[in-house]
Amino acid sequence: MQTKKSVEFFKSIPAKHCSECGETVVEQAESYLMECDRCLSKIEE
Ligand SMILES: [Zn+2]
């Protein structure tokens, strides 16, 4: 099934690191984000 295939695809991607602080960024559905939640909330202020 395509769903299983896409899960395996995401698992094969190495953990991303925040471009701001280097913190490991947990993969989300919207995985285009390059900063961790903490830095993202800073940027929005
Ligand atoms: Zn960060």
mmCIF file of the protein (N, C-alpha, C, O) and its ligand, coordinates in Angstrom:
data_MODEL
# 
_entry.id   MODEL 
# 
loop_
_entity.id 
_entity.type 
_entity.pdbx_number_of_molecules 
1 polymer     1 
2 non-polymer 1 
# 
_entity_poly.entity_id                      1 
_entity_poly.type                           'polypeptide(L)' 
_entity_poly.nstd_linkage                   no 
_entity_poly.nstd_monomer                   no 
_entity_poly.pdbx_seq_one_letter_code       MQTKKSVEFFKSIPAKHCSECGETVVEQAESYLMECDRCLSKIEE 
_entity_poly.pdbx_seq_one_letter_code_can   MQTKKSVEFFKSIPAKHCSECGETVVEQAESYLMECDRCLSKIEE 
_entity_poly.pdbx_strand_id                 A 
# 
loop_
_entity_poly_seq.entity_id 
_entity_poly_seq.num 
_entity_poly_seq.mon_id 
_entity_poly_seq.hetero 
1 1  MET n 
1 2  GLN n 
1 3  THR n 
1 4  LYS n 
1 5  LYS n 
1 6  SER n 
1 7  VAL n 
1 8  GLU n 
1 9  PHE n 
1 10 PHE n 
1 11 LYS n 
1 12 SER n 
1 13 ILE n 
1 14 PRO n 
1 15 ALA n 
1 16 LYS n 
1 17 HIS n 
1 18 CYS n 
1 19 SER n 
1 20 GLU n 
1 21 CYS n 
1 22 GLY n 
1 23 GLU n 
1 24 THR n 
1 25 VAL n 
1 26 VAL n 
1 27 GLU n 
1 28 GLN n 
1 29 ALA n 
1 30 GLU n 
1 31 SER n 
1 32 TYR n 
1 33 LEU n 
1 34 MET n 
1 35 GLU n 
1 36 CYS n 
1 37 ASP n 
1 38 ARG n 
1 39 CYS n 
1 40 LEU n 
1 41 SER n 
1 42 LYS n 
1 43 ILE n 
1 44 GLU n 
1 45 GLU n 
# 
loop_
_struct_asym.id 
_struct_asym.entity_id 
A 1 
B 2 
# 
loop_
_chem_comp.id 
_chem_comp.type 
_chem_comp.mon_nstd_flag 
ALA 'L-peptide linking' y 
ARG 'L-peptide linking' y 
ASP 'L-peptide linking' y 
CYS 'L-peptide linking' y 
GLN 'L-peptide linking' y 
GLU 'L-peptide linking' y 
GLY 'peptide linking'   y 
HIS 'L-peptide linking' y 
ILE 'L-peptide linking' y 
LEU 'L-peptide linking' y 
LYS 'L-peptide linking' y 
MET 'L-peptide linking' y 
PHE 'L-peptide linking' y 
PRO 'L-peptide linking' y 
SER 'L-peptide linking' y 
THR 'L-peptide linking' y 
TYR 'L-peptide linking' y 
VAL 'L-peptide linking' y 
ZN  non-polymer         . 
# 
_pdbx_entity_nonpoly.entity_id   2 
_pdbx_entity_nonpoly.name        ? 
_pdbx_entity_nonpoly.comp_id     ZN 
# 
_pdbx_nonpoly_scheme.asym_id         B 
_pdbx_nonpoly_scheme.entity_id       2 
_pdbx_nonpoly_scheme.mon_id          ZN 
_pdbx_nonpoly_scheme.ndb_seq_num     1 
_pdbx_nonpoly_scheme.pdb_seq_num     101 
_pdbx_nonpoly_scheme.auth_seq_num    101 
_pdbx_nonpoly_scheme.pdb_mon_id      ZN 
_pdbx_nonpoly_scheme.auth_mon_id     ZN 
_pdbx_nonpoly_scheme.pdb_strand_id   A 
_pdbx_nonpoly_scheme.pdb_ins_code    . 
# 
loop_
_atom_site.group_PDB 
_atom_site.id 
_atom_site.type_symbol 
_atom_site.label_atom_id 
_atom_site.label_alt_id 
_atom_site.label_comp_id 
_atom_site.label_asym_id 
_atom_site.label_entity_id 
_atom_site.label_seq_id 
_atom_site.pdbx_PDB_ins_code 
_atom_site.Cartn_x 
_atom_site.Cartn_y 
_atom_site.Cartn_z 
_atom_site.occupancy 
_atom_site.B_iso_or_equiv 
_atom_site.pdbx_formal_charge 
_atom_site.auth_seq_id 
_atom_site.auth_comp_id 
_atom_site.auth_asym_id 
_atom_site.auth_atom_id 
_atom_site.pdbx_PDB_model_num 
ATOM   1   N  N  . MET A 1 1  ? 0.837  -1.222 0.000  1.00 0.00 ? 1   MET A N  1 
ATOM   2   C  CA . MET A 1 1  ? 0.000  0.000  0.000  1.00 0.00 ? 1   MET A CA 1 
ATOM   3   C  C  . MET A 1 1  ? 0.862  1.259  0.000  1.00 0.00 ? 1   MET A C  1 
ATOM   4   O  O  . MET A 1 1  ? 1.975  1.257  0.526  1.00 0.00 ? 1   MET A O  1 
ATOM   5   N  N  . GLN A 1 2  ? 0.364  2.290  -0.569 1.00 0.00 ? 2   GLN A N  1 
ATOM   6   C  CA . GLN A 1 2  ? 1.120  3.537  -0.652 1.00 0.00 ? 2   GLN A CA 1 
ATOM   7   C  C  . GLN A 1 2  ? 1.372  4.140  0.730  1.00 0.00 ? 2   GLN A C  1 
ATOM   8   O  O  . GLN A 1 2  ? 2.411  4.758  0.962  1.00 0.00 ? 2   GLN A O  1 
ATOM   9   N  N  . THR A 1 3  ? 0.423  3.959  1.638  1.00 0.00 ? 3   THR A N  1 
ATOM   10  C  CA . THR A 1 3  ? 0.585  4.532  2.972  1.00 0.00 ? 3   THR A CA 1 
ATOM   11  C  C  . THR A 1 3  ? 1.808  3.957  3.669  1.00 0.00 ? 3   THR A C  1 
ATOM   12  O  O  . THR A 1 3  ? 2.606  4.696  4.245  1.00 0.00 ? 3   THR A O  1 
ATOM   13  N  N  . LYS A 1 4  ? 1.956  2.617  3.616  1.00 0.00 ? 4   LYS A N  1 
ATOM   14  C  CA . LYS A 1 4  ? 3.099  1.981  4.251  1.00 0.00 ? 4   LYS A CA 1 
ATOM   15  C  C  . LYS A 1 4  ? 4.402  2.440  3.585  1.00 0.00 ? 4   LYS A C  1 
ATOM   16  O  O  . LYS A 1 4  ? 5.409  2.672  4.254  1.00 0.00 ? 4   LYS A O  1 
ATOM   17  N  N  . LYS A 1 5  ? 4.360  2.562  2.279  1.00 0.00 ? 5   LYS A N  1 
ATOM   18  C  CA . LYS A 1 5  ? 5.538  2.972  1.542  1.00 0.00 ? 5   LYS A CA 1 
ATOM   19  C  C  . LYS A 1 5  ? 6.019  4.346  2.014  1.00 0.00 ? 5   LYS A C  1 
ATOM   20  O  O  . LYS A 1 5  ? 7.214  4.558  2.217  1.00 0.00 ? 5   LYS A O  1 
ATOM   21  N  N  . SER A 1 6  ? 5.086  5.265  2.182  1.00 0.00 ? 6   SER A N  1 
ATOM   22  C  CA . SER A 1 6  ? 5.483  6.614  2.573  1.00 0.00 ? 6   SER A CA 1 
ATOM   23  C  C  . SER A 1 6  ? 6.009  6.640  3.999  1.00 0.00 ? 6   SER A C  1 
ATOM   24  O  O  . SER A 1 6  ? 6.872  7.459  4.315  1.00 0.00 ? 6   SER A O  1 
ATOM   25  N  N  . VAL A 1 7  ? 5.515  5.773  4.863  1.00 0.00 ? 7   VAL A N  1 
ATOM   26  C  CA . VAL A 1 7  ? 6.047  5.703  6.227  1.00 0.00 ? 7   VAL A CA 1 
ATOM   27  C  C  . VAL A 1 7  ? 7.504  5.254  6.200  1.00 0.00 ? 7   VAL A C  1 
ATOM   28  O  O  . VAL A 1 7  ? 8.352  5.826  6.885  1.00 0.00 ? 7   VAL A O  1 
ATOM   29  N  N  . GLU A 1 8  ? 7.781  4.245  5.417  1.00 0.00 ? 8   GLU A N  1 
ATOM   30  C  CA . GLU A 1 8  ? 9.158  3.769  5.309  1.00 0.00 ? 8   GLU A CA 1 
ATOM   31  C  C  . GLU A 1 8  ? 10.071 4.836  4.725  1.00 0.00 ? 8   GLU A C  1 
ATOM   32  O  O  . GLU A 1 8  ? 11.239 4.944  5.100  1.00 0.00 ? 8   GLU A O  1 
ATOM   33  N  N  . PHE A 1 9  ? 9.534  5.610  3.818  1.00 0.00 ? 9   PHE A N  1 
ATOM   34  C  CA . PHE A 1 9  ? 10.305 6.694  3.206  1.00 0.00 ? 9   PHE A CA 1 
ATOM   35  C  C  . PHE A 1 9  ? 10.728 7.694  4.270  1.00 0.00 ? 9   PHE A C  1 
ATOM   36  O  O  . PHE A 1 9  ? 11.888 8.103  4.313  1.00 0.00 ? 9   PHE A O  1 
ATOM   37  N  N  . PHE A 1 10 ? 9.788  8.094  5.133  1.00 0.00 ? 10  PHE A N  1 
ATOM   38  C  CA . PHE A 1 10 ? 10.113 9.083  6.173  1.00 0.00 ? 10  PHE A CA 1 
ATOM   39  C  C  . PHE A 1 10 ? 11.065 8.510  7.211  1.00 0.00 ? 10  PHE A C  1 
ATOM   40  O  O  . PHE A 1 10 ? 11.919 9.225  7.734  1.00 0.00 ? 10  PHE A O  1 
ATOM   41  N  N  . LYS A 1 11 ? 10.924 7.229  7.512  1.00 0.00 ? 11  LYS A N  1 
ATOM   42  C  CA . LYS A 1 11 ? 11.829 6.607  8.493  1.00 0.00 ? 11  LYS A CA 1 
ATOM   43  C  C  . LYS A 1 11 ? 13.270 6.601  7.994  1.00 0.00 ? 11  LYS A C  1 
ATOM   44  O  O  . LYS A 1 11 ? 14.207 6.628  8.792  1.00 0.00 ? 11  LYS A O  1 
ATOM   45  N  N  . SER A 1 12 ? 13.443 6.567  6.695  1.00 0.00 ? 12  SER A N  1 
ATOM   46  C  CA . SER A 1 12 ? 14.789 6.485  6.130  1.00 0.00 ? 12  SER A CA 1 
ATOM   47  C  C  . SER A 1 12 ? 15.505 7.837  6.138  1.00 0.00 ? 12  SER A C  1 
ATOM   48  O  O  . SER A 1 12 ? 16.708 7.910  5.888  1.00 0.00 ? 12  SER A O  1 
ATOM   49  N  N  . ILE A 1 13 ? 14.765 8.893  6.425  1.00 0.00 ? 13  ILE A N  1 
ATOM   50  C  CA . ILE A 1 13 ? 15.376 10.220 6.455  1.00 0.00 ? 13  ILE A CA 1 
ATOM   51  C  C  . ILE A 1 13 ? 16.078 10.444 7.796  1.00 0.00 ? 13  ILE A C  1 
ATOM   52  O  O  . ILE A 1 13 ? 15.468 10.216 8.841  1.00 0.00 ? 13  ILE A O  1 
ATOM   53  N  N  . PRO A 1 14 ? 17.325 10.878 7.798  1.00 0.00 ? 14  PRO A N  1 
ATOM   54  C  CA . PRO A 1 14 ? 18.026 11.159 9.047  1.00 0.00 ? 14  PRO A CA 1 
ATOM   55  C  C  . PRO A 1 14 ? 17.330 12.273 9.810  1.00 0.00 ? 14  PRO A C  1 
ATOM   56  O  O  . PRO A 1 14 ? 16.668 13.123 9.216  1.00 0.00 ? 14  PRO A O  1 
ATOM   57  N  N  . ALA A 1 15 ? 17.481 12.267 11.115 1.00 0.00 ? 15  ALA A N  1 
ATOM   58  C  CA . ALA A 1 15 ? 16.861 13.299 11.938 1.00 0.00 ? 15  ALA A CA 1 
ATOM   59  C  C  . ALA A 1 15 ? 17.365 14.674 11.518 1.00 0.00 ? 15  ALA A C  1 
ATOM   60  O  O  . ALA A 1 15 ? 18.555 14.876 11.278 1.00 0.00 ? 15  ALA A O  1 
ATOM   61  N  N  . LYS A 1 16 ? 16.439 15.601 11.438 1.00 0.00 ? 16  LYS A N  1 
ATOM   62  C  CA . LYS A 1 16 ? 16.829 16.971 11.090 1.00 0.00 ? 16  LYS A CA 1 
ATOM   63  C  C  . LYS A 1 16 ? 17.260 17.702 12.333 1.00 0.00 ? 16  LYS A C  1 
ATOM   64  O  O  . LYS A 1 16 ? 16.880 17.348 13.448 1.00 0.00 ? 16  LYS A O  1 
ATOM   65  N  N  . HIS A 1 17 ? 18.064 18.733 12.126 1.00 0.00 ? 17  HIS A N  1 
ATOM   66  C  CA . HIS A 1 17 ? 18.475 19.553 13.243 1.00 0.00 ? 17  HIS A CA 1 
ATOM   67  C  C  . HIS A 1 17 ? 18.071 20.994 12.985 1.00 0.00 ? 17  HIS A C  1 
ATOM   68  O  O  . HIS A 1 17 ? 18.140 21.489 11.861 1.00 0.00 ? 17  HIS A O  1 
ATOM   69  N  N  . CYS A 1 18 ? 17.654 21.644 14.041 1.00 0.00 ? 18  CYS A N  1 
ATOM   70  C  CA . CYS A 1 18 ? 17.215 23.030 13.944 1.00 0.00 ? 18  CYS A CA 1 
ATOM   71  C  C  . CYS A 1 18 ? 18.340 23.899 13.368 1.00 0.00 ? 18  CYS A C  1 
ATOM   72  O  O  . CYS A 1 18 ? 19.488 23.832 13.807 1.00 0.00 ? 18  CYS A O  1 
ATOM   73  N  N  . SER A 1 19 ? 17.978 24.708 12.385 1.00 0.00 ? 19  SER A N  1 
ATOM   74  C  CA . SER A 1 19 ? 18.989 25.563 11.755 1.00 0.00 ? 19  SER A CA 1 
ATOM   75  C  C  . SER A 1 19 ? 19.388 26.715 12.677 1.00 0.00 ? 19  SER A C  1 
ATOM   76  O  O  . SER A 1 19 ? 20.379 27.398 12.420 1.00 0.00 ? 19  SER A O  1 
ATOM   77  N  N  . GLU A 1 20 ? 18.631 26.933 13.738 1.00 0.00 ? 20  GLU A N  1 
ATOM   78  C  CA . GLU A 1 20 ? 18.932 28.010 14.675 1.00 0.00 ? 20  GLU A CA 1 
ATOM   79  C  C  . GLU A 1 20 ? 19.804 27.541 15.841 1.00 0.00 ? 20  GLU A C  1 
ATOM   80  O  O  . GLU A 1 20 ? 20.857 28.122 16.104 1.00 0.00 ? 20  GLU A O  1 
ATOM   81  N  N  . CYS A 1 21 ? 19.362 26.483 16.544 1.00 0.00 ? 21  CYS A N  1 
ATOM   82  C  CA . CYS A 1 21 ? 20.052 26.071 17.765 1.00 0.00 ? 21  CYS A CA 1 
ATOM   83  C  C  . CYS A 1 21 ? 20.684 24.685 17.656 1.00 0.00 ? 21  CYS A C  1 
ATOM   84  O  O  . CYS A 1 21 ? 21.419 24.278 18.555 1.00 0.00 ? 21  CYS A O  1 
ATOM   85  N  N  . GLY A 1 22 ? 20.415 23.957 16.584 1.00 0.00 ? 22  GLY A N  1 
ATOM   86  C  CA . GLY A 1 22 ? 20.997 22.634 16.407 1.00 0.00 ? 22  GLY A CA 1 
ATOM   87  C  C  . GLY A 1 22 ? 20.245 21.536 17.130 1.00 0.00 ? 22  GLY A C  1 
ATOM   88  O  O  . GLY A 1 22 ? 20.666 20.379 17.111 1.00 0.00 ? 22  GLY A O  1 
ATOM   89  N  N  . GLU A 1 23 ? 19.147 21.880 17.762 1.00 0.00 ? 23  GLU A N  1 
ATOM   90  C  CA . GLU A 1 23 ? 18.308 20.899 18.437 1.00 0.00 ? 23  GLU A CA 1 
ATOM   91  C  C  . GLU A 1 23 ? 17.717 19.933 17.410 1.00 0.00 ? 23  GLU A C  1 
ATOM   92  O  O  . GLU A 1 23 ? 17.385 20.333 16.294 1.00 0.00 ? 23  GLU A O  1 
ATOM   93  N  N  . THR A 1 24 ? 17.587 18.659 17.793 1.00 0.00 ? 24  THR A N  1 
ATOM   94  C  CA . THR A 1 24 ? 16.948 17.710 16.889 1.00 0.00 ? 24  THR A CA 1 
ATOM   95  C  C  . THR A 1 24 ? 15.488 18.090 16.687 1.00 0.00 ? 24  THR A C  1 
ATOM   96  O  O  . THR A 1 24 ? 14.755 18.296 17.654 1.00 0.00 ? 24  THR A O  1 
ATOM   97  N  N  . VAL A 1 25 ? 15.071 18.182 15.445 1.00 0.00 ? 25  VAL A N  1 
ATOM   98  C  CA . VAL A 1 25 ? 13.693 18.537 15.122 1.00 0.00 ? 25  VAL A CA 1 
ATOM   99  C  C  . VAL A 1 25 ? 12.891 17.268 14.873 1.00 0.00 ? 25  VAL A C  1 
ATOM   100 O  O  . VAL A 1 25 ? 13.219 16.484 13.982 1.00 0.00 ? 25  VAL A O  1 
ATOM   101 N  N  . VAL A 1 26 ? 11.839 17.069 15.660 1.00 0.00 ? 26  VAL A N  1 
ATOM   102 C  CA . VAL A 1 26 ? 10.985 15.906 15.477 1.00 0.00 ? 26  VAL A CA 1 
ATOM   103 C  C  . VAL A 1 26 ? 10.182 16.074 14.197 1.00 0.00 ? 26  VAL A C  1 
ATOM   104 O  O  . VAL A 1 26 ? 9.570  17.117 13.964 1.00 0.00 ? 26  VAL A O  1 
ATOM   105 N  N  . GLU A 1 27 ? 10.191 15.046 13.383 1.00 0.00 ? 27  GLU A N  1 
ATOM   106 C  CA . GLU A 1 27 ? 9.470  15.103 12.117 1.00 0.00 ? 27  GLU A CA 1 
ATOM   107 C  C  . GLU A 1 27 ? 7.977  15.270 12.351 1.00 0.00 ? 27  GLU A C  1 
ATOM   108 O  O  . GLU A 1 27 ? 7.361  14.521 13.108 1.00 0.00 ? 27  GLU A O  1 
ATOM   109 N  N  . GLN A 1 28 ? 7.419  16.254 11.694 1.00 0.00 ? 28  GLN A N  1 
ATOM   110 C  CA . GLN A 1 28 ? 5.974  16.485 11.764 1.00 0.00 ? 28  GLN A CA 1 
ATOM   111 C  C  . GLN A 1 28 ? 5.371  16.218 10.385 1.00 0.00 ? 28  GLN A C  1 
ATOM   112 O  O  . GLN A 1 28 ? 6.086  15.986 9.410  1.00 0.00 ? 28  GLN A O  1 
ATOM   113 N  N  . ALA A 1 29 ? 4.059  16.255 10.329 1.00 0.00 ? 29  ALA A N  1 
ATOM   114 C  CA . ALA A 1 29 ? 3.398  16.132 9.024  1.00 0.00 ? 29  ALA A CA 1 
ATOM   115 C  C  . ALA A 1 29 ? 3.859  17.257 8.119  1.00 0.00 ? 29  ALA A C  1 
ATOM   116 O  O  . ALA A 1 29 ? 4.122  17.051 6.935  1.00 0.00 ? 29  ALA A O  1 
ATOM   117 N  N  . GLU A 1 30 ? 3.954  18.451 8.689  1.00 0.00 ? 30  GLU A N  1 
ATOM   118 C  CA . GLU A 1 30 ? 4.472  19.581 7.920  1.00 0.00 ? 30  GLU A CA 1 
ATOM   119 C  C  . GLU A 1 30 ? 5.970  19.640 8.164  1.00 0.00 ? 30  GLU A C  1 
ATOM   120 O  O  . GLU A 1 30 ? 6.437  20.428 8.987  1.00 0.00 ? 30  GLU A O  1 
ATOM   121 N  N  . SER A 1 31 ? 6.721  18.813 7.455  1.00 0.00 ? 31  SER A N  1 
ATOM   122 C  CA . SER A 1 31 ? 8.141  18.657 7.751  1.00 0.00 ? 31  SER A CA 1 
ATOM   123 C  C  . SER A 1 31 ? 9.026  19.627 6.969  1.00 0.00 ? 31  SER A C  1 
ATOM   124 O  O  . SER A 1 31 ? 10.238 19.433 6.877  1.00 0.00 ? 31  SER A O  1 
ATOM   125 N  N  . TYR A 1 32 ? 8.414  20.672 6.405  1.00 0.00 ? 32  TYR A N  1 
ATOM   126 C  CA . TYR A 1 32 ? 9.221  21.673 5.710  1.00 0.00 ? 32  TYR A CA 1 
ATOM   127 C  C  . TYR A 1 32 ? 9.889  22.614 6.696  1.00 0.00 ? 32  TYR A C  1 
ATOM   128 O  O  . TYR A 1 32 ? 10.781 23.379 6.331  1.00 0.00 ? 32  TYR A O  1 
ATOM   129 N  N  . LEU A 1 33 ? 9.442  22.552 7.979  1.00 0.00 ? 33  LEU A N  1 
ATOM   130 C  CA . LEU A 1 33 ? 10.009 23.444 8.980  1.00 0.00 ? 33  LEU A CA 1 
ATOM   131 C  C  . LEU A 1 33 ? 11.452 23.071 9.282  1.00 0.00 ? 33  LEU A C  1 
ATOM   132 O  O  . LEU A 1 33 ? 11.766 21.892 9.448  1.00 0.00 ? 33  LEU A O  1 
ATOM   133 N  N  . MET A 1 34 ? 12.312 24.044 9.353  1.00 0.00 ? 34  MET A N  1 
ATOM   134 C  CA . MET A 1 34 ? 13.728 23.784 9.579  1.00 0.00 ? 34  MET A CA 1 
ATOM   135 C  C  . MET A 1 34 ? 14.166 24.187 10.986 1.00 0.00 ? 34  MET A C  1 
ATOM   136 O  O  . MET A 1 34 ? 15.319 23.976 11.364 1.00 0.00 ? 34  MET A O  1 
ATOM   137 N  N  . GLU A 1 35 ? 13.256 24.762 11.753 1.00 0.00 ? 35  GLU A N  1 
ATOM   138 C  CA . GLU A 1 35 ? 13.584 25.147 13.121 1.00 0.00 ? 35  GLU A CA 1 
ATOM   139 C  C  . GLU A 1 35 ? 12.749 24.333 14.106 1.00 0.00 ? 35  GLU A C  1 
ATOM   140 O  O  . GLU A 1 35 ? 11.672 23.848 13.761 1.00 0.00 ? 35  GLU A O  1 
ATOM   141 N  N  . CYS A 1 36 ? 13.251 24.185 15.332 1.00 0.00 ? 36  CYS A N  1 
ATOM   142 C  CA . CYS A 1 36 ? 12.493 23.495 16.369 1.00 0.00 ? 36  CYS A CA 1 
ATOM   143 C  C  . CYS A 1 36 ? 11.361 24.406 16.865 1.00 0.00 ? 36  CYS A C  1 
ATOM   144 O  O  . CYS A 1 36 ? 11.332 25.601 16.571 1.00 0.00 ? 36  CYS A O  1 
ATOM   145 N  N  . ASP A 1 37 ? 10.445 23.821 17.612 1.00 0.00 ? 37  ASP A N  1 
ATOM   146 C  CA . ASP A 1 37 ? 9.286  24.580 18.092 1.00 0.00 ? 37  ASP A CA 1 
ATOM   147 C  C  . ASP A 1 37 ? 9.703  25.816 18.867 1.00 0.00 ? 37  ASP A C  1 
ATOM   148 O  O  . ASP A 1 37 ? 9.073  26.868 18.764 1.00 0.00 ? 37  ASP A O  1 
ATOM   149 N  N  . ARG A 1 38 ? 10.769 25.684 19.642 1.00 0.00 ? 38  ARG A N  1 
ATOM   150 C  CA . ARG A 1 38 ? 11.213 26.801 20.479 1.00 0.00 ? 38  ARG A CA 1 
ATOM   151 C  C  . ARG A 1 38 ? 11.653 27.988 19.608 1.00 0.00 ? 38  ARG A C  1 
ATOM   152 O  O  . ARG A 1 38 ? 11.243 29.124 19.845 1.00 0.00 ? 38  ARG A O  1 
ATOM   153 N  N  . CYS A 1 39 ? 12.472 27.716 18.622 1.00 0.00 ? 39  CYS A N  1 
ATOM   154 C  CA . CYS A 1 39 ? 12.950 28.790 17.740 1.00 0.00 ? 39  CYS A CA 1 
ATOM   155 C  C  . CYS A 1 39 ? 11.830 29.340 16.867 1.00 0.00 ? 39  CYS A C  1 
ATOM   156 O  O  . CYS A 1 39 ? 11.791 30.536 16.581 1.00 0.00 ? 39  CYS A O  1 
ATOM   157 N  N  . LEU A 1 40 ? 10.929 28.479 16.451 1.00 0.00 ? 40  LEU A N  1 
ATOM   158 C  CA . LEU A 1 40 ? 9.807  28.949 15.633 1.00 0.00 ? 40  LEU A CA 1 
ATOM   159 C  C  . LEU A 1 40 ? 8.961  29.931 16.421 1.00 0.00 ? 40  LEU A C  1 
ATOM   160 O  O  . LEU A 1 40 ? 8.531  30.949 15.878 1.00 0.00 ? 40  LEU A O  1 
ATOM   161 N  N  . SER A 1 41 ? 8.715  29.645 17.688 1.00 0.00 ? 41  SER A N  1 
ATOM   162 C  CA . SER A 1 41 ? 7.896  30.559 18.489 1.00 0.00 ? 41  SER A CA 1 
ATOM   163 C  C  . SER A 1 41 ? 8.642  31.865 18.740 1.00 0.00 ? 41  SER A C  1 
ATOM   164 O  O  . SER A 1 41 ? 8.019  32.916 18.890 1.00 0.00 ? 41  SER A O  1 
ATOM   165 N  N  . LYS A 1 42 ? 9.966  31.808 18.786 1.00 0.00 ? 42  LYS A N  1 
ATOM   166 C  CA . LYS A 1 42 ? 10.750 33.037 18.917 1.00 0.00 ? 42  LYS A CA 1 
ATOM   167 C  C  . LYS A 1 42 ? 10.594 33.912 17.676 1.00 0.00 ? 42  LYS A C  1 
ATOM   168 O  O  . LYS A 1 42 ? 10.410 35.125 17.775 1.00 0.00 ? 42  LYS A O  1 
ATOM   169 N  N  . ILE A 1 43 ? 10.671 33.280 16.512 1.00 0.00 ? 43  ILE A N  1 
ATOM   170 C  CA . ILE A 1 43 ? 10.584 34.004 15.248 1.00 0.00 ? 43  ILE A CA 1 
ATOM   171 C  C  . ILE A 1 43 ? 9.237  34.709 15.107 1.00 0.00 ? 43  ILE A C  1 
ATOM   172 O  O  . ILE A 1 43 ? 9.149  35.819 14.583 1.00 0.00 ? 43  ILE A O  1 
ATOM   173 N  N  . GLU A 1 44 ? 8.195  34.038 15.586 1.00 0.00 ? 44  GLU A N  1 
ATOM   174 C  CA . GLU A 1 44 ? 6.859  34.604 15.437 1.00 0.00 ? 44  GLU A CA 1 
ATOM   175 C  C  . GLU A 1 44 ? 6.628  35.810 16.327 1.00 0.00 ? 44  GLU A C  1 
ATOM   176 O  O  . GLU A 1 44 ? 5.712  36.593 16.076 1.00 0.00 ? 44  GLU A O  1 
ATOM   177 N  N  . GLU A 1 45 ? 7.444  35.974 17.367 1.00 0.00 ? 45  GLU A N  1 
ATOM   178 C  CA . GLU A 1 45 ? 7.228  37.112 18.263 1.00 0.00 ? 45  GLU A CA 1 
ATOM   179 C  C  . GLU A 1 45 ? 7.694  38.415 17.627 1.00 0.00 ? 45  GLU A C  1 
ATOM   180 O  O  . GLU A 1 45 ? 7.587  39.475 18.243 1.00 0.00 ? 45  GLU A O  1 
HETATM 181 ZN ZN . ZN  B 2 .  ? 15.959 25.682 17.688 1.00 0.00 2 101 ZN  A ZN 1 
# 
